[in-house]
Amino acid sequence: MTNKPKTISAAALKRHAPETLITFRVSVLSHLLARVVESSVGRELGLSSRQWRLLVILNRLGPSTSGQVAAATHLDHSQVSRASYELAEKGLIAMDTDTVDRRRQLLSATAAGIALLRQGIVGSMARQDRLRATLSDADYEAFGRVLAVLSDEAHAMLEEGRKPQ
């Protein structure tokens, strides 16, 4: 037996204000910040935000598989694969066959990639400092707690959605 989805009245639908929803507000903020990063790294480094994220995380992880990079960047495998090939074409990362499992490739930042990171981190930290300066210490701590709580609940919601009904 299938559950019929619940609906709301036409009047309630008219009153619905999506801009008050947590999901809407966080999504809008995420999109705005992504545009800030995209503009900055594109202008200053000639990279997309996806390429920048992969390079930053790869530097932090060290030589890693695309699966490890996907998990750390929260990008899907196809996005990591595409960005990896783009960065390899620019000479910013190396893609080598994994000696343990020849089906996998290990990704690592090259000397040119490290040099670009050293330049790009300056802009990243400037963006962080500017955003951080808009919040008091208490607000920043509260923001961190709120993000953690909402992230945990979103993960729980995803898990519930994966369970068979």
MODELLER restraints for C-alpha pairs under 7 A, 6 or more apart:
rsr = mdl.restraints
at = mdl.atoms
rsr.add(forms.Gaussian(group=physical.xy_distance, feature=features.Distance(at['CA:18:A'], at['CA:24:A']), mean=6.36, stdev=0.5))
rsr.add(forms.Gaussian(group=physical.xy_distance, feature=features.Distance(at['CA:19:A'], at['CA:25:A']), mean=6.19, stdev=0.5))
rsr.add(forms.Gaussian(group=physical.xy_distance, feature=features.Distance(at['CA:37:A'], at['CA:49:A']), mean=6.06, stdev=0.5))
rsr.add(forms.Gaussian(group=physical.xy_distance, feature=features.Distance(at['CA:38:A'], at['CA:48:A']), mean=5.76, stdev=0.5))
rsr.add(forms.Gaussian(group=physical.xy_distance, feature=features.Distance(at['CA:38:A'], at['CA:49:A']), mean=4.75, stdev=0.5))
rsr.add(forms.Gaussian(group=physical.xy_distance, feature=features.Distance(at['CA:41:A'], at['CA:47:A']), mean=5.62, stdev=0.5))
rsr.add(forms.Gaussian(group=physical.xy_distance, feature=features.Distance(at['CA:41:A'], at['CA:48:A']), mean=6.53, stdev=0.5))
rsr.add(forms.Gaussian(group=physical.xy_distance, feature=features.Distance(at['CA:41:A'], at['CA:49:A']), mean=6.56, stdev=0.5))
rsr.add(forms.Gaussian(group=physical.xy_distance, feature=features.Distance(at['CA:42:A'], at['CA:48:A']), mean=5.70, stdev=0.5))
rsr.add(forms.Gaussian(group=physical.xy_distance, feature=features.Distance(at['CA:45:A'], at['CA:120:A']), mean=6.84, stdev=0.5))
rsr.add(forms.Gaussian(group=physical.xy_distance, feature=features.Distance(at['CA:50:A'], at['CA:83:A']), mean=6.70, stdev=0.5))
rsr.add(forms.Gaussian(group=physical.xy_distance, feature=features.Distance(at['CA:51:A'], at['CA:83:A']), mean=5.28, stdev=0.5))
rsr.add(forms.Gaussian(group=physical.xy_distance, feature=features.Distance(at['CA:51:A'], at['CA:87:A']), mean=6.80, stdev=0.5))
rsr.add(forms.Gaussian(group=physical.xy_distance, feature=features.Distance(at['CA:53:A'], at['CA:73:A']), mean=6.69, stdev=0.5))
rsr.add(forms.Gaussian(group=physical.xy_distance, feature=features.Distance(at['CA:54:A'], at['CA:73:A']), mean=6.59, stdev=0.5))
rsr.add(forms.Gaussian(group=physical.xy_distance, feature=features.Distance(at['CA:55:A'], at['CA:109:A']), mean=6.93, stdev=0.5))
rsr.add(forms.Gaussian(group=physical.xy_distance, feature=features.Distance(at['CA:57:A'], at['CA:69:A']), mean=6.99, stdev=0.5))
rsr.add(forms.Gaussian(group=physical.xy_distance, feature=features.Distance(at['CA:57:A'], at['CA:72:A']), mean=6.92, stdev=0.5))
rsr.add(forms.Gaussian(group=physical.xy_distance, feature=features.Distance(at['CA:57:A'], at['CA:73:A']), mean=6.65, stdev=0.5))
rsr.add(forms.Gaussian(group=physical.xy_distance, feature=features.Distance(at['CA:58:A'], at['CA:69:A']), mean=6.67, stdev=0.5))
rsr.add(forms.Gaussian(group=physical.xy_distance, feature=features.Distance(at['CA:58:A'], at['CA:108:A']), mean=6.39, stdev=0.5))
rsr.add(forms.Gaussian(group=physical.xy_distance, feature=features.Distance(at['CA:58:A'], at['CA:109:A']), mean=6.62, stdev=0.5))
rsr.add(forms.Gaussian(group=physical.xy_distance, feature=features.Distance(at['CA:59:A'], at['CA:109:A']), mean=6.16, stdev=0.5))
rsr.add(forms.Gaussian(group=physical.xy_distance, feature=features.Distance(at['CA:62:A'], at['CA:108:A']), mean=6.23, stdev=0.5))
rsr.add(forms.Gaussian(group=physical.xy_distance, feature=features.Distance(at['CA:63:A'], at['CA:106:A']), mean=5.92, stdev=0.5))
rsr.add(forms.Gaussian(group=physical.xy_distance, feature=features.Distance(at['CA:63:A'], at['CA:107:A']), mean=5.38, stdev=0.5))
rsr.add(forms.Gaussian(group=physical.xy_distance, feature=features.Distance(at['CA:63:A'], at['CA:108:A']), mean=4.52, stdev=0.5))
rsr.add(forms.Gaussian(group=physical.xy_distance, feature=features.Distance(at['CA:64:A'], at['CA:106:A']), mean=5.13, stdev=0.5))
rsr.add(forms.Gaussian(group=physical.xy_distance, feature=features.Distance(at['CA:64:A'], at['CA:107:A']), mean=5.30, stdev=0.5))
rsr.add(forms.Gaussian(group=physical.xy_distance, feature=features.Distance(at['CA:64:A'], at['CA:108:A']), mean=6.71, stdev=0.5))
rsr.add(forms.Gaussian(group=physical.xy_distance, feature=features.Distance(at['CA:65:A'], at['CA:104:A']), mean=6.80, stdev=0.5))
rsr.add(forms.Gaussian(group=physical.xy_distance, feature=features.Distance(at['CA:65:A'], at['CA:105:A']), mean=5.86, stdev=0.5))
rsr.add(forms.Gaussian(group=physical.xy_distance, feature=features.Distance(at['CA:65:A'], at['CA:106:A']), mean=4.71, stdev=0.5))
rsr.add(forms.Gaussian(group=physical.xy_distance, feature=features.Distance(at['CA:65:A'], at['CA:107:A']), mean=5.97, stdev=0.5))
rsr.add(forms.Gaussian(group=physical.xy_distance, feature=features.Distance(at['CA:66:A'], at['CA:77:A']), mean=6.98, stdev=0.5))
rsr.add(forms.Gaussian(group=physical.xy_distance, feature=features.Distance(at['CA:66:A'], at['CA:80:A']), mean=6.47, stdev=0.5))
rsr.add(forms.Gaussian(group=physical.xy_distance, feature=features.Distance(at['CA:66:A'], at['CA:81:A']), mean=6.94, stdev=0.5))
rsr.add(forms.Gaussian(group=physical.xy_distance, feature=features.Distance(at['CA:66:A'], at['CA:107:A']), mean=6.95, stdev=0.5))
rsr.add(forms.Gaussian(group=physical.xy_distance, feature=features.Distance(at['CA:67:A'], at['CA:77:A']), mean=6.72, stdev=0.5))
rsr.add(forms.Gaussian(group=physical.xy_distance, feature=features.Distance(at['CA:70:A'], at['CA:76:A']), mean=5.78, stdev=0.5))
rsr.add(forms.Gaussian(group=physical.xy_distance, feature=features.Distance(at['CA:70:A'], at['CA:77:A']), mean=5.77, stdev=0.5))
rsr.add(forms.Gaussian(group=physical.xy_distance, feature=features.Distance(at['CA:70:A'], at['CA:80:A']), mean=6.08, stdev=0.5))
rsr.add(forms.Gaussian(group=physical.xy_distance, feature=features.Distance(at['CA:87:A'], at['CA:93:A']), mean=5.72, stdev=0.5))
rsr.add(forms.Gaussian(group=physical.xy_distance, feature=features.Distance(at['CA:88:A'], at['CA:94:A']), mean=5.82, stdev=0.5))
rsr.add(forms.Gaussian(group=physical.xy_distance, feature=features.Distance(at['CA:88:A'], at['CA:95:A']), mean=6.97, stdev=0.5))
rsr.add(forms.Gaussian(group=physical.xy_distance, feature=features.Distance(at['CA:91:A'], at['CA:112:A']), mean=6.70, stdev=0.5))
rsr.add(forms.Gaussian(group=physical.xy_distance, feature=features.Distance(at['CA:92:A'], at['CA:109:A']), mean=6.02, stdev=0.5))
rsr.add(forms.Gaussian(group=physical.xy_distance, feature=features.Distance(at['CA:92:A'], at['CA:110:A']), mean=5.33, stdev=0.5))
rsr.add(forms.Gaussian(group=physical.xy_distance, feature=features.Distance(at['CA:92:A'], at['CA:112:A']), mean=5.39, stdev=0.5))
rsr.add(forms.Gaussian(group=physical.xy_distance, feature=features.Distance(at['CA:92:A'], at['CA:113:A']), mean=3.94, stdev=0.5))
rsr.add(forms.Gaussian(group=physical.xy_distance, feature=features.Distance(at['CA:93:A'], at['CA:107:A']), mean=6.61, stdev=0.5))
rsr.add(forms.Gaussian(group=physical.xy_distance, feature=features.Distance(at['CA:93:A'], at['CA:108:A']), mean=5.38, stdev=0.5))
rsr.add(forms.Gaussian(group=physical.xy_distance, feature=features.Distance(at['CA:93:A'], at['CA:109:A']), mean=4.25, stdev=0.5))
rsr.add(forms.Gaussian(group=physical.xy_distance, feature=features.Distance(at['CA:93:A'], at['CA:110:A']), mean=4.94, stdev=0.5))
rsr.add(forms.Gaussian(group=physical.xy_distance, feature=features.Distance(at['CA:93:A'], at['CA:113:A']), mean=6.15, stdev=0.5))
rsr.add(forms.Gaussian(group=physical.xy_distance, feature=features.Distance(at['CA:94:A'], at['CA:107:A']), mean=5.68, stdev=0.5))
rsr.add(forms.Gaussian(group=physical.xy_distance, feature=features.Distance(at['CA:94:A'], at['CA:108:A']), mean=5.28, stdev=0.5))
rsr.add(forms.Gaussian(group=physical.xy_distance, feature=features.Distance(at['CA:94:A'], at['CA:109:A']), mean=6.23, stdev=0.5))
rsr.add(forms.Gaussian(group=physical.xy_distance, feature=features.Distance(at['CA:94:A'], at['CA:110:A']), mean=6.15, stdev=0.5))
rsr.add(forms.Gaussian(group=physical.xy_distance, feature=features.Distance(at['CA:95:A'], at['CA:105:A']), mean=6.03, stdev=0.5))
rsr.add(forms.Gaussian(group=physical.xy_distance, feature=features.Distance(at['CA:95:A'], at['CA:106:A']), mean=5.67, stdev=0.5))
rsr.add(forms.Gaussian(group=physical.xy_distance, feature=features.Distance(at['CA:95:A'], at['CA:107:A']), mean=4.76, stdev=0.5))
rsr.add(forms.Gaussian(group=physical.xy_distance, feature=features.Distance(at['CA:95:A'], at['CA:108:A']), mean=6.77, stdev=0.5))
rsr.add(forms.Gaussian(group=physical.xy_distance, feature=features.Distance(at['CA:96:A'], at['CA:105:A']), mean=5.32, stdev=0.5))
rsr.add(forms.Gaussian(group=physical.xy_distance, feature=features.Distance(at['CA:96:A'], at['CA:106:A']), mean=5.14, stdev=0.5))
rsr.add(forms.Gaussian(group=physical.xy_distance, feature=features.Distance(at['CA:96:A'], at['CA:107:A']), mean=6.52, stdev=0.5))
rsr.add(forms.Gaussian(group=physical.xy_distance, feature=features.Distance(at['CA:97:A'], at['CA:104:A']), mean=6.12, stdev=0.5))
rsr.add(forms.Gaussian(group=physical.xy_distance, feature=features.Distance(at['CA:97:A'], at['CA:105:A']), mean=4.44, stdev=0.5))
rsr.add(forms.Gaussian(group=physical.xy_distance, feature=features.Distance(at['CA:97:A'], at['CA:106:A']), mean=5.99, stdev=0.5))
rsr.add(forms.Gaussian(group=physical.xy_distance, feature=features.Distance(at['CA:98:A'], at['CA:104:A']), mean=5.51, stdev=0.5))
rsr.add(forms.Gaussian(group=physical.xy_distance, feature=features.Distance(at['CA:98:A'], at['CA:105:A']), mean=5.15, stdev=0.5))
rsr.add(forms.Gaussian(group=physical.xy_distance, feature=features.Distance(at['CA:98:A'], at['CA:106:A']), mean=5.53, stdev=0.5))
